[in-house]
Amino acid sequence: MVEFKLTINKKQHTVYINKNIIDAFGYELGAQLNATSGVIYPLDANKNDIIRSLDKLTEIVSSFKQVAARLEALARGETTK
């Protein structure tokens, strides 16, 4: 998994995309967005592959939440059971 920052140029309404992302995804990208998140993918990507990838990302994010909750508990002085 790779996390990266996209910054929109306020005057030109354009985004710089790192060469590594372009090399992996190509120049034609699709995006699905909602009010709080989104996904960017190569336009020619197989939709089932995109779904499998999103399922894997969901697992990873869920594990982040579990680790964060455990760290918060340790910070409160709770001991390991």
DSSP file (Angstrom, degrees, kcal/mol; ACC not computed):
  #  RESIDUE AA STRUCTURE BP1 BP2  ACC     N-H-->O    O-->H-N    N-H-->O    O-->H-N    TCO  KAPPA ALPHA  PHI   PSI    X-CA   Y-CA   Z-CA
    1    1 A M              0   0    0      0, 0.0     2,-0.4     0, 0.0     0, 0.0   0.000 360.0 360.0 360.0 139.9    0.0    0.0    0.0
    2    2 A V        -     0   0    0      2,-0.0     2,-0.4     0, 0.0     0, 0.0  -0.987 360.0-164.0-125.0 132.8    1.2    3.5   -0.8
    3    3 A E        +     0   0    0     -2,-0.4     2,-0.3     2,-0.0     0, 0.0  -0.955  18.3 166.9-114.2 136.2   -0.1    6.7    0.6
    4    4 A F        -     0   0    0     -2,-0.4     2,-0.4     2,-0.0    -2,-0.0  -0.962  32.3-115.6-146.2 162.2    0.6   10.0   -1.0
    5    5 A K        -     0   0    0     -2,-0.3     2,-0.5     2,-0.0    -2,-0.0  -0.840  19.0-161.2-102.6 133.3   -0.5   13.6   -0.9
    6    6 A L        -     0   0    0     -2,-0.4     2,-0.5    11,-0.1    11,-0.1  -0.966   7.3-164.3-110.7 127.7   -2.2   15.3   -3.8
    7    7 A T        -     0   0    0     -2,-0.5     9,-0.8     9,-0.3     2,-0.5  -0.952  11.3-142.0-114.3 127.6   -2.2   19.1   -3.8
    8    8 A I  B     -A   15   0A   0     -2,-0.5     2,-0.5     7,-0.2     7,-0.2  -0.758  18.6-124.3 -90.8 127.6   -4.5   20.9   -6.1
    9    9 A N     >  -     0   0    0      5,-3.4     4,-2.4    -2,-0.5     5,-0.4  -0.592  20.1-147.5 -68.4 119.8   -3.1   24.1   -7.7
   10   10 A K  T  4 S+     0   0    0     -2,-0.5    -1,-0.2     1,-0.2    -2,-0.0   0.809  91.4  40.2 -65.8 -31.7   -5.7   26.7   -6.6
   11   11 A K  T  4 S+     0   0    0      1,-0.1    -1,-0.2     3,-0.1    -2,-0.1   0.902 127.5  29.4 -83.7 -42.5   -5.4   28.9   -9.7
   12   12 A Q  T  4 S-     0   0    0      2,-0.1    -2,-0.2     0, 0.0    -1,-0.1   0.574  93.1-135.0 -95.9 -10.0   -5.1   26.2  -12.4
   13   13 A H     <  +     0   0    0     -4,-2.4     2,-0.3     1,-0.2    -3,-0.2   0.885  60.2 133.6  54.5  42.0   -7.2   23.5  -10.6
   14   14 A T        -     0   0    0     -5,-0.4    -5,-3.4    -7,-0.0     2,-0.4  -0.808  47.5-141.8-118.4 161.6   -4.6   20.9  -11.5
   15   15 A V  B     -A    8   0A   0     -2,-0.3     2,-0.5    -7,-0.2    -7,-0.2  -0.981  11.3-135.0-125.4 133.7   -2.8   18.2   -9.5
   16   16 A Y        -     0   0    0     -9,-0.8     2,-0.5    -2,-0.4    -9,-0.3  -0.767  22.2-162.0 -83.1 128.7    0.8   17.1   -9.8
   17   17 A I        -     0   0    0     -2,-0.5     5,-0.1   -11,-0.1   -11,-0.1  -0.968  22.9-113.4-116.5 125.8    1.0   13.3   -9.8
   18   18 A N    >>  -     0   0    0     -2,-0.5     4,-1.9     1,-0.1     3,-0.8  -0.155  22.7-118.5 -55.6 144.7    4.4   11.7   -9.0
   19   19 A K  H 3> S+     0   0    0      1,-0.2     4,-3.0     2,-0.2     5,-0.2   0.836 112.8  59.5 -54.6 -37.8    6.1    9.8  -11.8
   20   20 A N  H 3> S+     0   0    0      1,-0.2     4,-1.6     2,-0.2    -1,-0.2   0.876 106.3  47.3 -62.6 -36.6    6.0    6.5   -9.8
   21   21 A I  H <> S+     0   0    0     -3,-0.8     4,-3.0     2,-0.2     5,-0.4   0.921 112.9  48.4 -69.3 -43.6    2.2    6.7   -9.8
   22   22 A I  H  X S+     0   0    0     -4,-1.9     4,-2.9     1,-0.2    -2,-0.2   0.910 109.8  52.8 -62.0 -42.1    2.0    7.5  -13.5
   23   23 A D  H  < S+     0   0    0     -4,-3.0    -1,-0.2     1,-0.2    -2,-0.2   0.877 116.8  39.2 -60.3 -37.2    4.4    4.6  -14.2
   24   24 A A  H  < S+     0   0    0     -4,-1.6    -2,-0.2    -5,-0.2    -1,-0.2   0.876 131.6  23.3 -80.1 -39.1    2.1    2.3  -12.3
   25   25 A F  H  < S-     0   0    0     -4,-3.0     3,-0.3     1,-0.2    18,-0.2   0.653  97.6-134.8-106.8 -19.3   -1.3    3.6  -13.4
   26   26 A G     <  -     0   0    0     -4,-2.9    -1,-0.2    -5,-0.4    -2,-0.1  -0.379  37.9 -65.0  88.7-174.0   -0.7    5.4  -16.7
   27   27 A Y  S    S+     0   0    0      1,-0.1     2,-0.7    -2,-0.1    -1,-0.2   0.609 114.3  69.8 -93.5 -14.0   -2.0    8.7  -17.9
   28   28 A E        +     0   0    0     -3,-0.3    15,-2.4    -6,-0.1    16,-0.3  -0.908  66.9 177.2-110.8 111.4   -5.7    8.0  -18.0
   29   29 A L  E     -B   42   0B   0     -2,-0.7     2,-0.3    13,-0.2    -3,-0.0  -0.828  19.2-151.8-115.7 148.5   -7.1    7.6  -14.5
   30   30 A G  E     -B   41   0B   0     11,-3.6    11,-2.3    -2,-0.3     2,-0.3  -0.788  14.4-165.6-107.7 159.9  -10.6    7.0  -13.2
   31   31 A A  E     -B   40   0B   0     -2,-0.3     2,-0.4     9,-0.2     9,-0.2  -0.996  14.7-165.0-147.2 141.8  -11.8    8.1   -9.8
   32   32 A Q  E     +B   39   0B   0      7,-2.0     7,-2.2    -2,-0.3     2,-0.3  -0.997  24.2 176.2-123.9 123.9  -14.8    7.3   -7.6
   33   33 A L  E     -B   38   0B   0     -2,-0.4     5,-0.2     5,-0.2     2,-0.2  -0.918  14.8-179.9-129.4 151.2  -15.4    9.7   -4.8
   34   34 A N        -     0   0    0      3,-2.8    -2,-0.0    -2,-0.3     0, 0.0  -0.614  56.3 -70.4-129.1-161.9  -17.9   10.3   -2.0
   35   35 A A  S    S+     0   0    0     -2,-0.2     3,-0.1     1,-0.2    -2,-0.0   0.749 127.2  19.0 -67.6 -23.4  -18.1   12.9    0.7
   36   36 A T  S    S+     0   0    0      1,-0.2     2,-0.3     0, 0.0    -1,-0.2   0.552 124.6   9.4-126.8 -10.5  -15.1   11.6    2.7
   37   37 A S        -     0   0    0      2,-0.0    -3,-2.8     0, 0.0     2,-0.3  -0.947  52.8-171.8-158.9 177.1  -12.9    9.4    0.6
   38   38 A G  E     -B   33   0B   0     -2,-0.3     2,-0.4    -5,-0.2    -5,-0.2  -0.979  17.6-126.6-165.8 174.9  -12.2    8.1   -2.9
   39   39 A V  E     -B   32   0B   0     -7,-2.2    -7,-2.0    -2,-0.3     2,-0.4  -0.998  12.0-157.8-136.6 138.9  -10.3    5.7   -5.1
   40   40 A I  E     +B   31   0B   0     -2,-0.4    -9,-0.2    -9,-0.2    -2,-0.0  -0.949  23.5 162.4-115.2 137.3   -8.1    6.4   -8.1
   41   41 A Y  E     -B   30   0B   0    -11,-2.3   -11,-3.6    -2,-0.4     2,-0.1  -0.975  46.4 -84.1-150.1 158.2   -7.4    3.6  -10.6
   42   42 A P  E >   -B   29   0B   0      0, 0.0     3,-2.0     0, 0.0   -13,-0.2  -0.465  40.1-128.4 -63.4 137.3   -6.2    3.1  -14.2
   43   43 A L  T 3  S+     0   0    0    -15,-2.4   -14,-0.1     1,-0.3   -17,-0.1   0.820 108.3  50.3 -59.3 -31.2   -9.2    3.6  -16.6
   44   44 A D  T 3  S+     0   0    0    -16,-0.3    -1,-0.3     2,-0.1   -15,-0.1   0.323  84.6 126.6 -90.9  10.3   -8.5    0.3  -18.3
   45   45 A A  S <  S-     0   0    0     -3,-2.0     2,-0.4     1,-0.1    -4,-0.0  -0.350  70.8-105.4 -68.8 146.6   -8.3   -1.7  -15.0
   46   46 A N     >  -     0   0    0      1,-0.1     4,-1.9    -2,-0.0     3,-0.4  -0.587  24.7-137.9 -69.9 127.1  -10.4   -4.7  -14.5
   47   47 A K  H  > S+     0   0    0     -2,-0.4     4,-2.2     1,-0.3    -1,-0.1   0.844 103.0  54.6 -60.7 -35.3  -13.3   -3.8  -12.1
   48   48 A N  H  > S+     0   0    0      2,-0.2     4,-2.3     1,-0.2    -1,-0.3   0.872 106.7  51.7 -66.2 -35.7  -13.0   -7.1  -10.2
   49   49 A D  H  > S+     0   0    0     -3,-0.4     4,-2.3     2,-0.2    -2,-0.2   0.890 108.8  51.2 -65.3 -38.7   -9.3   -6.4   -9.6
   50   50 A I  H  X S+     0   0    0     -4,-1.9     4,-2.5     2,-0.2    -2,-0.2   0.926 110.0  49.1 -63.1 -44.5  -10.2   -2.9   -8.3
   51   51 A I  H  X S+     0   0    0     -4,-2.2     4,-2.3     2,-0.2    -2,-0.2   0.912 111.1  49.1 -62.5 -43.6  -12.8   -4.5   -5.9
   52   52 A R  H  X S+     0   0    0     -4,-2.3     4,-2.0     1,-0.2    -1,-0.2   0.905 111.5  50.2 -62.4 -40.8  -10.2   -7.1   -4.7
   53   53 A S  H  X S+     0   0    0     -4,-2.3     4,-2.5     1,-0.2    -2,-0.2   0.908 110.0  49.8 -64.3 -42.0   -7.7   -4.3   -4.1
   54   54 A L  H  X S+     0   0    0     -4,-2.5     4,-2.3     2,-0.2    -1,-0.2   0.878 107.9  54.1 -65.2 -37.3  -10.3   -2.2   -2.2
   55   55 A D  H  X S+     0   0    0     -4,-2.3     4,-1.8     2,-0.2    -1,-0.2   0.921 110.1  47.4 -60.6 -43.1  -11.1   -5.2    0.0
   56   56 A K  H  X S+     0   0    0     -4,-2.0     4,-2.2     1,-0.2    -2,-0.2   0.912 111.0  50.7 -65.1 -43.0   -7.4   -5.6    0.8
   57   57 A L  H  X S+     0   0    0     -4,-2.5     4,-2.7     1,-0.2     5,-0.2   0.883 107.4  54.4 -62.2 -37.5   -7.1   -1.9    1.6
   58   58 A T  H  X S+     0   0    0     -4,-2.3     4,-2.3     2,-0.2    -1,-0.2   0.906 107.6  50.2 -62.0 -41.9  -10.1   -2.1    3.9
   59   59 A E  H  X S+     0   0    0     -4,-1.8     4,-2.0     2,-0.2    -2,-0.2   0.917 111.5  48.8 -60.7 -43.6   -8.4   -5.0    5.8
   60   60 A I  H  X S+     0   0    0     -4,-2.2     4,-1.8     1,-0.2    -2,-0.2   0.927 111.5  47.8 -64.5 -45.9   -5.2   -2.9    6.2
   61   61 A V  H  X S+     0   0    0     -4,-2.7     4,-2.1     1,-0.2    -1,-0.2   0.887 109.3  54.6 -63.5 -38.8   -7.1    0.2    7.4
   62   62 A S  H  X S+     0   0    0     -4,-2.3     4,-1.9     1,-0.2    -1,-0.2   0.896 106.6  50.9 -61.4 -40.0   -9.0   -2.0    9.9
   63   63 A S  H  X S+     0   0    0     -4,-2.0     4,-2.4     1,-0.2    -1,-0.2   0.869 106.8  54.8 -67.3 -34.3   -5.8   -3.3   11.3
   64   64 A F  H  X S+     0   0    0     -4,-1.8     4,-2.8     1,-0.2    -2,-0.2   0.922 107.1  50.9 -60.0 -43.6   -4.6    0.4   11.7
   65   65 A K  H  X S+     0   0    0     -4,-2.1     4,-2.3     1,-0.2    -2,-0.2   0.891 109.9  49.5 -62.6 -39.7   -7.7    1.1   13.7
   66   66 A Q  H  X S+     0   0    0     -4,-1.9     4,-2.1     2,-0.2    -1,-0.2   0.918 112.6  46.7 -66.0 -43.5   -7.0   -1.9   16.0
   67   67 A V  H  X S+     0   0    0     -4,-2.4     4,-2.6     2,-0.2    -2,-0.2   0.918 112.2  50.6 -65.0 -43.0   -3.4   -0.9   16.6
   68   68 A A  H  X S+     0   0    0     -4,-2.8     4,-2.3     1,-0.2    -2,-0.2   0.906 110.0  50.1 -62.4 -41.1   -4.4    2.7   17.2
   69   69 A A  H  X S+     0   0    0     -4,-2.3     4,-2.0     2,-0.2    -1,-0.2   0.903 111.4  48.9 -63.7 -40.6   -7.1    1.6   19.8
   70   70 A R  H  X S+     0   0    0     -4,-2.1     4,-2.4     2,-0.2    -2,-0.2   0.907 110.7  50.1 -66.1 -41.7   -4.5   -0.6   21.5
   71   71 A L  H  X S+     0   0    0     -4,-2.6     4,-2.3     1,-0.2    -2,-0.2   0.890 109.9  51.0 -64.1 -38.9   -2.0    2.3   21.7
   72   72 A E  H  X S+     0   0    0     -4,-2.3     4,-1.4     2,-0.2    -1,-0.2   0.903 109.7  50.3 -63.8 -40.6   -4.6    4.6   23.1
   73   73 A A  H  <>S+     0   0    0     -4,-2.0     5,-2.4     1,-0.2     4,-0.2   0.916 110.9  48.6 -63.8 -43.0   -5.4    2.0   25.8
   74   74 A L  H ><5S+     0   0    0     -4,-2.4     3,-1.5     1,-0.2    -1,-0.2   0.889 107.7  55.3 -63.8 -38.5   -1.7    1.6   26.7
   75   75 A A  H 3<5S+     0   0    0     -4,-2.3    -1,-0.2     1,-0.3    -2,-0.2   0.817 104.6  54.0 -64.1 -29.7   -1.4    5.4   26.9
   76   76 A R  T 3<5S-     0   0    0     -4,-1.4    -1,-0.3    -3,-0.2    -2,-0.2   0.488 125.1-105.9 -81.5  -2.4   -4.3    5.4   29.4
   77   77 A G  T < 5 +     0   0    0     -3,-1.5    -3,-0.2     1,-0.3     2,-0.2   0.546  67.5 151.8  91.3   8.1   -2.3    2.9   31.4
   78   78 A E      < -     0   0    0     -5,-2.4    -1,-0.3    -6,-0.2     2,-0.2  -0.512  38.0-133.7 -72.1 140.9   -4.4   -0.2   30.6
   79   79 A T        -     0   0    0     -2,-0.2     2,-0.2     1,-0.1    -1,-0.1  -0.548  22.4 -94.8 -95.1 160.7   -2.3   -3.4   30.8
   80   80 A T              0   0    0     -2,-0.2    -1,-0.1     1,-0.1     0, 0.0  -0.511 360.0 360.0 -72.1 138.4   -2.2   -6.2   28.3
   81   81 A K              0   0    0     -2,-0.2    -1,-0.1     0, 0.0    -2,-0.0   0.421 360.0 360.0 -93.1 360.0   -4.5   -9.1   29.1
